[in-house]
């Protein structure tokens, strides 16, 4: 059994503020790599049998993901996804 224990389901750029964007730029990571919808997220986690998924709300780091969006994803796919906050 393959369990992915650390995934994020977030809406970019809406879920982020500074310093998140500056951190991406400094690391050479395009913002577009964080811009994905539910279908892309599901495809990206398809190899795992179980997936732990969470938003992250830590304003000082620039993360402001809404847990409700993650809860709704897990409710649609409870056989595979596990909500963690």
Number of C-alpha atoms within 10 A of each C-alpha: 6 9 14 15 13 10 15 15 22 26 18 18 13 12 17 20 16 12 13 19 18 13 13 14 11 9 9 9 13 11 13 9 9 15 14 14 12 12 8 11 15 15 9 12 16 12 12 14 13 18 22 17 23 25 23 21 16 11 15 11 15 18 21 20 22 17 19 11 15 22 21 12 18 19 13 10 12 13 11 15 24 18 17 16 11
